[in-house]
Amino acid sequence: MISTSTARMKKAQSCASLLLDQGVDLVVIKELLGHAHISITADTYAHVRLRLQRDVIERMAGALDSHPET
């Protein structure tokens, strides 16, 4: 059985990942989670941020492709 603290931590991690997906600033998430330093939040959710960065790059490439230079 999962302990209460482990279950709470998993919920917080899920919440933070969803907030990042919605574009919420990392500083806001840091404050909500009560992390002492932004580096804790950034390191913990680096995998989410990398996925979001790839998505932005793909969207930007699509936007540039649809507006060829004249």
N, CA, C and O atoms as a GROMACS GRO file, in nm:
protein
  280
    1MET      N    1   0.084  -0.118   0.000
    1MET     CA    2   0.000   0.000   0.000
    1MET      C    3   0.089   0.125   0.000
    1MET      O    4   0.193   0.129   0.066
    2ILE      N    5   0.046   0.226  -0.074
    2ILE     CA    6   0.122   0.351  -0.084
    2ILE      C    7   0.096   0.436   0.039
    2ILE      O    8  -0.018   0.451   0.083
    3SER      N    9   0.204   0.492   0.096
    3SER     CA   10   0.189   0.578   0.212
    3SER      C   11   0.122   0.709   0.172
    3SER      O   12   0.122   0.747   0.055
    4THR      N   13   0.066   0.776   0.270
    4THR     CA   14  -0.002   0.903   0.244
    4THR      C   15   0.095   1.006   0.187
    4THR      O   16   0.058   1.080   0.095
    5SER      N   17   0.217   1.012   0.239
    5SER     CA   18   0.312   1.110   0.190
    5SER      C   19   0.354   1.079   0.046
    5SER      O   20   0.375   1.171  -0.034
    6THR      N   21   0.368   0.952   0.012
    6THR     CA   22   0.403   0.914  -0.126
    6THR      C   23   0.289   0.948  -0.220
    6THR      O   24   0.313   1.000  -0.330
    7ALA      N   25   0.166   0.920  -0.180
    7ALA     CA   26   0.050   0.952  -0.263
    7ALA      C   27   0.039   1.102  -0.284
    7ALA      O   28   0.008   1.148  -0.394
    8ARG      N   29   0.064   1.180  -0.179
    8ARG     CA   30   0.059   1.326  -0.188
    8ARG      C   31   0.166   1.378  -0.284
    8ARG      O   32   0.141   1.469  -0.362
    9MET      N   33   0.286   1.319  -0.278
    9MET     CA   34   0.395   1.360  -0.364
    9MET      C   35   0.361   1.329  -0.510
    9MET      O   36   0.387   1.411  -0.598
   10LYS      N   37   0.304   1.212  -0.536
   10LYS     CA   38   0.266   1.176  -0.673
   10LYS      C   39   0.159   1.270  -0.728
   10LYS      O   40   0.163   1.306  -0.845
   11LYS      N   41   0.065   1.310  -0.644
   11LYS     CA   42  -0.038   1.405  -0.686
   11LYS      C   43   0.024   1.540  -0.719
   11LYS      O   44  -0.012   1.604  -0.818
   12ALA      N   45   0.119   1.584  -0.636
   12ALA     CA   46   0.186   1.712  -0.660
   12ALA      C   47   0.264   1.708  -0.790
   12ALA      O   48   0.263   1.805  -0.866
   13GLN      N   49   0.331   1.596  -0.817
   13GLN     CA   50   0.406   1.583  -0.941
   13GLN      C   51   0.315   1.584  -1.062
   13GLN      O   52   0.346   1.648  -1.163
   14SER      N   53   0.203   1.516  -1.053
   14SER     CA   54   0.107   1.516  -1.163
   14SER      C   55   0.052   1.656  -1.186
   14SER      O   56   0.038   1.701  -1.300
   15CYS      N   57   0.020   1.724  -1.078
   15CYS     CA   58  -0.032   1.860  -1.087
   15CYS      C   59   0.071   1.952  -1.152
   15CYS      O   60   0.036   2.031  -1.240
   16ALA      N   61   0.195   1.942  -1.110
   16ALA     CA   62   0.300   2.027  -1.165
   16ALA      C   63   0.319   2.000  -1.314
   16ALA      O   64   0.336   2.094  -1.392
   17SER      N   65   0.316   1.875  -1.354
   17SER     CA   66   0.331   1.842  -1.496
   17SER      C   67   0.215   1.900  -1.577
   17SER      O   68   0.237   1.954  -1.686
   18LEU      N   69   0.094   1.891  -1.525
   18LEU     CA   70  -0.022   1.947  -1.594
   18LEU      C   71  -0.012   2.100  -1.604
   18LEU      O   72  -0.045   2.158  -1.707
   19LEU      N   73   0.035   2.163  -1.497
   19LEU     CA   74   0.050   2.308  -1.499
   19LEU      C   75   0.153   2.351  -1.602
   19LEU      O   76   0.133   2.450  -1.674
   20LEU      N   77   0.264   2.278  -1.611
   20LEU     CA   78   0.364   2.309  -1.712
   20LEU      C   79   0.306   2.294  -1.852
   20LEU      O   80   0.330   2.377  -1.939
   21ASP      N   81   0.228   2.188  -1.873
   21ASP     CA   82   0.163   2.168  -2.002
   21ASP      C   83   0.072   2.284  -2.039
   21ASP      O   84   0.054   2.315  -2.157
   22GLN      N   85   0.016   2.349  -1.939
   22GLN     CA   86  -0.076   2.461  -1.962
   22GLN      C   87  -0.002   2.594  -1.974
   22GLN      O   88  -0.065   2.698  -1.992
   23GLY      N   89   0.131   2.592  -1.964
   23GLY     CA   90   0.209   2.712  -1.981
   23GLY      C   91   0.230   2.794  -1.855
   23GLY      O   92   0.272   2.909  -1.862
   24VAL      N   93   0.200   2.736  -1.739
   24VAL     CA   94   0.220   2.808  -1.613
   24VAL      C   95   0.370   2.823  -1.589
   24VAL      O   96   0.446   2.728  -1.606
   25ASP      N   97   0.411   2.940  -1.550
   25ASP     CA   98   0.551   2.972  -1.526
   25ASP      C   99   0.610   2.882  -1.418
   25ASP      O  100   0.544   2.850  -1.319
   26LEU      N  101   0.734   2.841  -1.439
   26LEU     CA  102   0.803   2.752  -1.345
   26LEU      C  103   0.814   2.812  -1.205
   26LEU      O  104   0.809   2.740  -1.106
   27VAL      N  105   0.829   2.944  -1.196
   27VAL     CA  106   0.837   3.011  -1.066
   27VAL      C  107   0.706   2.994  -0.988
   27VAL      O  108   0.708   2.973  -0.867
   28VAL      N  109   0.595   3.004  -1.058
   28VAL     CA  110   0.464   2.985  -0.992
   28VAL      C  111   0.452   2.843  -0.940
   28VAL      O  112   0.405   2.820  -0.828
   29ILE      N  113   0.494   2.747  -1.021
   29ILE     CA  114   0.488   2.606  -0.979
   29ILE      C  115   0.579   2.583  -0.860
   29ILE      O  116   0.543   2.512  -0.766
   30LYS      N  117   0.697   2.642  -0.863
   30LYS     CA  118   0.791   2.632  -0.750
   30LYS      C  119   0.726   2.679  -0.621
   30LYS      O  120   0.737   2.615  -0.517
   31GLU      N  121   0.657   2.792  -0.630
   31GLU     CA  122   0.592   2.848  -0.512
   31GLU      C  123   0.476   2.761  -0.464
   31GLU      O  124   0.457   2.743  -0.344
   32LEU      N  125   0.399   2.707  -0.558
   32LEU     CA  126   0.288   2.620  -0.520
   32LEU      C  127   0.336   2.492  -0.451
   32LEU      O  128   0.274   2.444  -0.357
   33LEU      N  129   0.448   2.439  -0.500
   33LEU     CA  130   0.501   2.315  -0.443
   33LEU      C  131   0.581   2.339  -0.316
   33LEU      O  132   0.609   2.245  -0.241
   34GLY      N  133   0.618   2.464  -0.292
   34GLY     CA  134   0.695   2.495  -0.172
   34GLY      C  135   0.842   2.463  -0.182
   34GLY      O  136   0.910   2.446  -0.080
   35HIS      N  137   0.894   2.454  -0.306
   35HIS     CA  138   1.036   2.430  -0.322
   35HIS      C  139   1.115   2.553  -0.279
   35HIS      O  140   1.076   2.666  -0.307
   36ALA      N  141   1.226   2.530  -0.213
   36ALA     CA  142   1.308   2.640  -0.164
   36ALA      C  143   1.381   2.710  -0.278
   36ALA      O  144   1.404   2.831  -0.272
   37HIS      N  145   1.417   2.636  -0.381
   37HIS     CA  146   1.496   2.692  -0.491
   37HIS      C  147   1.435   2.652  -0.624
   37HIS      O  148   1.384   2.541  -0.639
   38ILE      N  149   1.441   2.741  -0.721
   38ILE     CA  150   1.387   2.714  -0.854
   38ILE      C  151   1.458   2.596  -0.919
   38ILE      O  152   1.400   2.525  -1.000
   39SER      N  153   1.584   2.576  -0.884
   39SER     CA  154   1.660   2.465  -0.943
   39SER      C  155   1.599   2.330  -0.907
   39SER      O  156   1.607   2.236  -0.987
   40ILE      N  157   1.539   2.318  -0.791
   40ILE     CA  158   1.474   2.193  -0.752
   40ILE      C  159   1.358   2.165  -0.847
   40ILE      O  160   1.344   2.054  -0.897
   41THR      N  161   1.277   2.265  -0.871
   41THR     CA  162   1.162   2.250  -0.960
   41THR      C  163   1.210   2.225  -1.103
   41THR      O  164   1.159   2.136  -1.170
   42ALA      N  165   1.305   2.302  -1.148
   42ALA     CA  166   1.356   2.289  -1.285
   42ALA      C  167   1.416   2.151  -1.308
   42ALA      O  168   1.392   2.090  -1.412
   43ASP      N  169   1.494   2.102  -1.214
   43ASP     CA  170   1.557   1.970  -1.229
   43ASP      C  171   1.453   1.858  -1.225
   43ASP      O  172   1.462   1.762  -1.300
   44THR      N  173   1.356   1.872  -1.137
   44THR     CA  174   1.253   1.768  -1.120
   44THR      C  175   1.167   1.755  -1.244
   44THR      O  176   1.127   1.644  -1.280
   45TYR      N  177   1.137   1.866  -1.310
   45TYR     CA  178   1.045   1.865  -1.423
   45TYR      C  179   1.114   1.892  -1.556
   45TYR      O  180   1.051   1.937  -1.651
   46ALA      N  181   1.245   1.866  -1.562
   46ALA     CA  182   1.322   1.890  -1.684
   46ALA      C  183   1.266   1.810  -1.801
   46ALA      O  184   1.263   1.860  -1.914
   47HIS      N  185   1.222   1.687  -1.777
   47HIS     CA  186   1.169   1.604  -1.885
   47HIS      C  187   1.044   1.665  -1.946
   47HIS      O  188   1.023   1.656  -2.067
   48VAL      N  189   0.961   1.727  -1.864
   48VAL     CA  190   0.840   1.792  -1.914
   48VAL      C  191   0.879   1.916  -1.995
   48VAL      O  192   0.825   1.941  -2.103
   49ARG      N  193   0.974   1.993  -1.942
   49ARG     CA  194   1.016   2.115  -2.011
   49ARG      C  195   1.079   2.083  -2.145
   49ARG      O  196   1.057   2.156  -2.242
   50LEU      N  197   1.157   1.975  -2.154
   50LEU     CA  198   1.220   1.937  -2.280
   50LEU      C  199   1.114   1.899  -2.384
   50LEU      O  200   1.127   1.933  -2.501
   51ARG      N  201   1.010   1.828  -2.341
   51ARG     CA  202   0.903   1.791  -2.433
   51ARG      C  203   0.831   1.916  -2.482
   51ARG      O  204   0.799   1.928  -2.601
   52LEU      N  205   0.805   2.011  -2.391
   52LEU     CA  206   0.739   2.135  -2.429
   52LEU      C  207   0.825   2.216  -2.526
   52LEU      O  208   0.773   2.277  -2.619
   53GLN      N  209   0.955   2.216  -2.504
   53GLN     CA  210   1.046   2.287  -2.593
   53GLN      C  211   1.044   2.226  -2.733
   53GLN      O  212   1.044   2.298  -2.833
   54ARG      N  213   1.043   2.093  -2.741
   54ARG     CA  214   1.035   2.027  -2.872
   54ARG      C  215   0.905   2.063  -2.943
   54ARG      O  216   0.904   2.087  -3.063
   55ASP      N  217   0.796   2.067  -2.867
   55ASP     CA  218   0.667   2.104  -2.926
   55ASP      C  219   0.671   2.245  -2.983
   55ASP      O  220   0.620   2.270  -3.092
   56VAL      N  221   0.731   2.338  -2.910
   56VAL     CA  222   0.740   2.476  -2.956
   56VAL      C  223   0.826   2.485  -3.082
   56VAL      O  224   0.792   2.557  -3.176
   57ILE      N  225   0.936   2.412  -3.085
   57ILE     CA  226   1.023   2.413  -3.203
   57ILE      C  227   0.948   2.360  -3.325
   57ILE      O  228   0.959   2.416  -3.434
   58GLU      N  229   0.871   2.253  -3.306
   58GLU     CA  230   0.794   2.198  -3.417
   58GLU      C  231   0.687   2.297  -3.465
   58GLU      O  232   0.665   2.311  -3.585
   59ARG      N  233   0.622   2.365  -3.372
   59ARG     CA  234   0.522   2.465  -3.411
   59ARG      C  235   0.585   2.580  -3.485
   59ARG      O  236   0.530   2.630  -3.584
   60MET      N  237   0.702   2.624  -3.439
   60MET     CA  238   0.772   2.734  -3.504
   60MET      C  239   0.815   2.694  -3.644
   60MET      O  240   0.804   2.773  -3.738
   61ALA      N  241   0.864   2.572  -3.660
   61ALA     CA  242   0.904   2.524  -3.792
   61ALA      C  243   0.783   2.520  -3.885
   61ALA      O  244   0.793   2.558  -4.002
   62GLY      N  245   0.670   2.475  -3.834
   62GLY     CA  246   0.547   2.474  -3.914
   62GLY      C  247   0.505   2.613  -3.955
   62GLY      O  248   0.462   2.635  -4.068
   63ALA      N  249   0.516   2.708  -3.863
   63ALA     CA  250   0.479   2.846  -3.893
   63ALA      C  251   0.572   2.906  -3.998
   63ALA      O  252   0.528   2.977  -4.087
   64LEU      N  253   0.699   2.876  -3.987
   64LEU     CA  254   0.796   2.928  -4.084
   64LEU      C  255   0.776   2.864  -4.221
   64LEU      O  256   0.789   2.932  -4.323
   65ASP      N  257   0.743   2.736  -4.223
   65ASP     CA  258   0.719   2.667  -4.350
   65ASP      C  259   0.596   2.721  -4.421
   65ASP      O  260   0.590   2.722  -4.544
   66SER      N  261   0.496   2.765  -4.344
   66SER     CA  262   0.374   2.815  -4.406
   66SER      C  263   0.386   2.960  -4.452
   66SER      O  264   0.296   3.013  -4.516
   67HIS      N  265   0.499   3.024  -4.419
   67HIS     CA  266   0.524   3.163  -4.461
   67HIS      C  267   0.660   3.168  -4.532
   67HIS      O  268   0.756   3.223  -4.478
   68PRO      N  269   0.668   3.113  -4.654
   68PRO     CA  270   0.797   3.114  -4.723
   68PRO      C  271   0.840   3.255  -4.758
   68PRO      O  272   0.759   3.345  -4.778
   69GLU      N  273   0.972   3.271  -4.763
   69GLU     CA  274   1.026   3.402  -4.797
   69GLU      C  275   0.992   3.435  -4.942
   69GLU      O  276   0.985   3.347  -5.028
   70THR      N  277   0.970   3.564  -4.967
   70THR     CA  278   0.938   3.606  -5.104
   70THR      C  279   1.053   3.681  -5.165
   70THR      O  280   1.044   3.725  -5.280
   0.00000   0.00000   0.00000
